[in-house]
Amino acid sequence: MNRVVFVAFLFLLFGCSSKTTHLADNVIAKAFDKTLTQRDLTPILEQAKDSPDSVKFIENYLKKWAIDEILYKEAADYYRNDEQINSQVEEYRQTLVLNKYKQALAEEKSKAPTTEEIASFYVKNKSNFTLSEPIIKGAFLSITNGSPNIKHLREAMKKLDRESIDEIERISLKHPMTYSFFLDKWVKLSDVSYMIPKNIMVNVSGFASNKMYEYKDSVLSYMFKIVDFKSQNSAMPFELAKDEIEYLLKEKNDKIILDRYLEELFAKQQKKGNIVINIKK
């Protein structure tokens, strides 16, 4: 059944039912002073449309909701004067409110770390930022064996300057080939390994910057040029570590700023006499 038609059908079905029980048109169910509207049921409708019996699915959900409300009302009356529960509820509510307010204060008063702070942190903590796998900058291409342009492409791949890249792109317009440039941004070796023949990848331990690797099978010639290479467990380049460091410094700055604000708030209320701490030493 079409989703729009399905939703409309259910709203019509339960809408008709609501009129017989004197509920408002948009109210599907009511338990004491709580109600469920059509909007409240939107997520349930999404689940129901995949059920063999959609109407039964929703009826069961509404029945369970109503029973839970009945039980909660009885339990709330039964434990109305239970000091332990009342205390736990208040503690939980206080924790939720405090955490949300502290987060709001931190966001309101926080400041982003400067580029100088990020760079300084990187230099001092460089050993803590290491690579979990090799990363590279470079280029790759493959072209049909026997192409008259292989020699030109090989020379262009060795240089990989602006003129050479333009030449590779011009040749690709006349002779179909696959190529990919990742010269200006570090990429994980695993993210480009699907393009590179296994006969080249077996030499990962020997990969190095400014080297080109070639392989030819019965159909294609492959060229893989590594412009820059960082092995696993080596120091992470600054441009990759920058975002992580910025996050860490912001968290640290937020805590410092929030702690300072809370100390000032405490002193202010203490001065007003709203806070009194009397500890005999």
C-alpha positions as CSV (number, residue, x, y, z in Angstrom):
1,M,0.0,0.0,0.0
2,N,1.3,3.5,-0.9
3,R,2.7,5.2,2.2
4,V,0.5,8.3,1.9
5,V,-2.6,6.3,1.2
6,F,-1.7,4.0,4.2
7,V,-1.2,6.9,6.6
8,A,-4.4,8.6,5.4
9,F,-6.3,5.4,5.8
10,L,-5.2,4.9,9.4
11,F,-5.9,8.5,10.3
12,L,-9.4,8.1,8.9
13,L,-9.9,4.8,10.7
14,F,-8.8,6.1,14.1
15,G,-10.4,9.5,13.4
16,C,-13.7,7.9,13.0
17,S,-13.2,5.9,16.2
18,S,-12.3,9.1,18.1
19,K,-15.6,10.7,17.3
20,T,-17.5,7.8,18.9
21,T,-15.6,8.2,22.1
22,H,-15.9,12.0,22.1
23,L,-12.2,12.7,21.6
24,A,-10.9,15.7,19.6
25,D,-10.4,14.9,15.9
26,N,-6.6,14.8,16.1
27,V,-6.6,12.7,19.3
28,I,-6.1,8.9,18.8
29,A,-6.1,7.7,22.4
30,K,-6.6,9.1,25.9
31,A,-5.6,7.8,29.3
32,F,-6.6,10.0,32.3
33,D,-5.2,13.4,31.5
34,K,-2.8,12.2,28.8
35,T,-3.5,11.9,25.1
36,L,-1.8,10.6,21.9
37,T,-2.3,12.6,18.8
38,Q,-1.9,11.7,15.2
39,R,1.5,13.4,15.2
40,D,2.6,11.4,18.3
41,L,1.9,8.2,16.3
42,T,4.0,9.1,13.3
43,P,6.9,6.9,14.2
44,I,4.5,4.0,15.0
45,L,2.8,4.4,11.7
46,E,6.2,4.0,10.0
47,Q,6.7,0.7,11.8
48,A,3.1,-0.4,11.2
49,K,3.1,-0.1,7.5
50,D,5.6,-3.0,7.3
51,S,3.5,-5.2,9.6
52,P,1.2,-8.0,8.1
53,D,-1.7,-6.5,10.1
54,S,-1.1,-2.7,10.4
55,V,-4.3,-1.9,12.3
56,K,-3.7,-4.7,14.8
57,F,-0.1,-3.5,15.3
58,I,-1.3,0.0,16.2
59,E,-4.2,-1.3,18.4
60,N,-1.7,-3.4,20.4
61,Y,0.6,-0.4,20.7
62,L,-2.2,1.8,22.0
63,K,-3.4,-0.9,24.4
64,K,0.1,-1.3,25.8
65,W,0.4,2.5,26.1
66,A,-2.9,2.7,28.0
67,I,-2.0,-0.1,30.4
68,D,1.3,1.5,31.1
69,E,-0.5,4.8,32.0
70,I,-2.9,2.9,34.2
71,L,-0.1,1.1,36.0
72,Y,1.9,4.3,36.4
73,K,-1.0,6.1,37.9
74,E,-1.6,3.3,40.4
75,A,2.1,3.1,41.2
76,A,2.4,6.9,41.6
77,D,-0.5,6.8,44.0
78,Y,0.9,3.8,45.9
79,Y,4.4,5.4,46.3
80,R,3.2,9.0,46.6
81,N,4.7,9.3,50.1
82,D,7.8,7.2,49.4
83,E,10.7,9.4,50.4
84,Q,13.3,7.3,48.7
85,I,11.6,7.5,45.3
86,N,10.8,11.1,45.7
87,S,14.4,11.8,46.6
88,Q,15.7,9.8,43.6
89,V,13.4,11.5,41.2
90,E,14.4,14.9,42.4
91,E,18.1,14.0,42.3
92,Y,17.7,12.6,38.7
93,R,15.9,15.7,37.6
94,Q,18.5,18.0,39.2
95,T,21.3,16.1,37.4
96,L,19.5,16.4,34.1
97,V,18.8,20.2,34.5
98,L,22.4,20.9,35.8
99,N,24.1,19.0,33.0
100,K,22.0,20.7,30.3
101,Y,22.5,24.2,31.9
102,K,26.3,23.6,32.2
103,Q,26.4,22.6,28.5
104,A,24.5,25.7,27.6
105,L,26.9,27.9,29.7
106,A,29.9,26.3,28.1
107,E,28.6,26.9,24.6
108,E,27.7,30.5,25.4
109,K,31.0,31.4,27.0
110,S,33.4,29.1,25.1
111,K,36.1,30.3,22.7
112,A,37.6,28.4,19.8
113,P,41.3,27.7,20.1
114,T,43.6,29.8,17.9
115,T,45.7,28.4,15.1
116,E,48.8,29.1,17.1
117,E,47.4,27.1,20.1
118,I,46.6,24.2,17.9
119,A,50.0,24.2,16.3
120,S,51.8,24.5,19.6
121,F,49.8,21.6,21.1
122,Y,50.7,19.5,18.0
123,V,54.4,20.1,18.4
124,K,54.4,19.3,22.1
125,N,52.3,16.2,21.8
126,K,53.3,14.9,18.3
127,S,54.1,11.5,19.7
128,N,50.5,11.0,20.8
129,F,49.2,11.4,17.2
130,T,50.2,8.4,15.2
131,L,48.7,6.8,12.1
132,S,46.7,3.6,12.4
133,E,47.4,2.8,8.8
134,P,49.5,4.1,5.9
135,I,48.4,7.3,4.2
136,I,49.5,8.7,0.8
137,K,49.4,11.5,-1.7
138,G,49.8,10.6,-5.3
139,A,48.1,9.5,-8.5
140,F,47.0,6.3,-10.3
141,L,46.1,5.4,-13.9
142,S,45.5,2.4,-16.1
143,I,45.3,2.2,-19.8
144,T,45.0,-0.5,-22.5
145,N,48.2,-2.2,-23.5
146,G,49.6,-1.1,-26.8
147,S,48.3,2.5,-26.5
148,P,50.6,4.9,-28.4
149,N,50.5,7.3,-25.4
150,I,51.9,5.0,-22.7
151,K,55.4,6.5,-23.0
152,H,54.0,10.1,-22.7
153,L,51.8,9.0,-19.8
154,R,54.7,7.4,-18.0
155,E,56.8,10.6,-18.2
156,A,53.8,12.7,-17.2
157,M,53.1,10.5,-14.1
158,K,56.8,10.8,-13.1
159,K,56.6,14.6,-13.1
160,L,52.9,15.2,-12.0
161,D,53.3,19.0,-12.4
162,R,50.4,21.1,-13.6
163,E,51.5,20.7,-17.3
164,S,51.8,16.9,-16.9
165,I,48.4,16.6,-15.3
166,D,46.8,18.7,-18.1
167,E,48.5,16.3,-20.6
168,I,47.1,13.2,-18.9
169,E,43.6,14.8,-19.0
170,R,44.0,15.7,-22.7
171,I,45.0,12.1,-23.6
172,S,42.1,10.7,-21.6
173,L,39.7,12.6,-24.0
174,K,41.1,10.6,-27.0
175,H,42.0,7.3,-25.4
176,P,39.8,5.8,-22.7
177,M,41.6,5.2,-19.5
178,T,41.1,5.2,-15.7
179,Y,42.9,7.8,-13.6
180,S,42.7,9.4,-10.2
181,F,44.7,12.2,-8.6
182,F,45.0,12.6,-4.8
183,L,47.9,15.0,-4.7
184,D,46.8,17.7,-2.4
185,K,45.0,15.7,0.3
186,W,46.2,12.8,2.4
187,V,44.1,9.6,1.8
188,K,44.2,6.3,3.5
189,L,46.0,3.7,1.4
190,S,43.0,1.3,2.1
191,D,40.7,3.9,0.4
192,V,42.5,3.7,-2.9
193,S,43.8,0.1,-2.8
194,Y,40.8,-1.2,-4.8
195,M,42.3,0.5,-7.9
196,I,45.8,-0.8,-7.5
197,P,46.8,-4.3,-8.6
198,K,47.7,-6.8,-5.9
199,N,51.1,-7.2,-7.5
200,I,51.9,-3.6,-6.6
201,M,50.2,-3.7,-3.2
202,V,52.3,-6.7,-2.0
203,N,55.2,-4.2,-1.8
204,V,53.5,-1.9,0.7
205,S,56.4,-2.3,3.1
206,G,58.7,-0.8,0.4
207,F,56.5,2.1,-0.5
208,A,58.2,5.5,-0.2
209,S,57.7,9.1,-1.2
210,N,58.5,10.2,-4.8
211,K,58.4,6.7,-6.3
212,M,56.4,5.2,-9.1
213,Y,55.3,1.6,-9.4
214,E,54.2,-0.1,-12.6
215,Y,52.5,-3.3,-13.5
216,K,51.1,-4.8,-16.7
217,D,48.7,-7.7,-17.1
218,S,47.3,-9.2,-20.3
219,V,44.9,-6.3,-20.9
220,L,46.1,-3.1,-19.0
221,S,49.1,-1.2,-18.0
222,Y,49.0,0.3,-14.5
223,M,51.0,3.3,-13.1
224,F,50.9,4.3,-9.5
225,K,52.9,7.3,-8.4
226,I,53.5,8.0,-4.7
227,V,54.2,11.7,-4.1
228,D,54.3,11.5,-0.3
229,F,53.9,8.5,2.0
230,K,53.5,8.0,5.7
231,S,53.7,4.5,7.1
232,Q,51.6,3.0,9.8
233,N,52.5,4.2,13.4
234,S,54.4,7.2,12.0
235,A,53.6,10.7,13.2
236,M,50.2,12.0,11.9
237,P,50.6,15.1,9.6
238,F,49.4,18.3,11.2
239,E,46.5,18.8,8.7
240,L,45.1,15.4,9.8
241,A,45.6,16.0,13.5
242,K,44.3,19.6,13.5
243,D,40.6,18.8,13.9
244,E,41.2,16.4,16.7
245,I,43.5,18.8,18.5
246,E,41.0,21.6,18.0
247,Y,38.3,19.5,19.7
248,L,40.5,18.6,22.6
249,L,41.6,22.2,23.2
250,K,38.0,23.4,23.0
251,E,36.9,20.9,25.6
252,K,39.8,22.0,27.8
253,N,39.0,25.7,27.3
254,D,35.3,25.1,27.9
255,K,36.1,23.4,31.3
256,I,38.4,26.2,32.3
257,I,35.9,28.9,31.4
258,L,33.0,27.1,33.0
259,D,35.0,26.4,36.2
260,R,36.0,30.1,36.4
261,Y,32.4,31.2,35.9
262,L,31.1,28.8,38.6
263,E,33.8,30.1,41.1
264,E,32.7,33.7,40.4
265,L,29.0,32.7,40.7
266,F,29.8,31.0,44.0
267,A,31.7,34.0,45.4
268,K,28.9,36.4,44.3
269,Q,26.2,34.5,46.0
270,Q,28.4,33.9,49.1
271,K,28.9,37.7,49.3
272,K,25.2,38.3,49.1
273,G,24.7,35.8,52.0
274,N,22.8,33.3,49.9
275,I,25.6,30.8,50.4
276,V,27.0,30.1,53.9
277,I,29.5,27.5,54.6
278,N,30.4,27.1,58.3
279,I,33.1,24.5,58.8
280,K,34.8,24.4,62.2
281,K,38.5,23.7,61.8
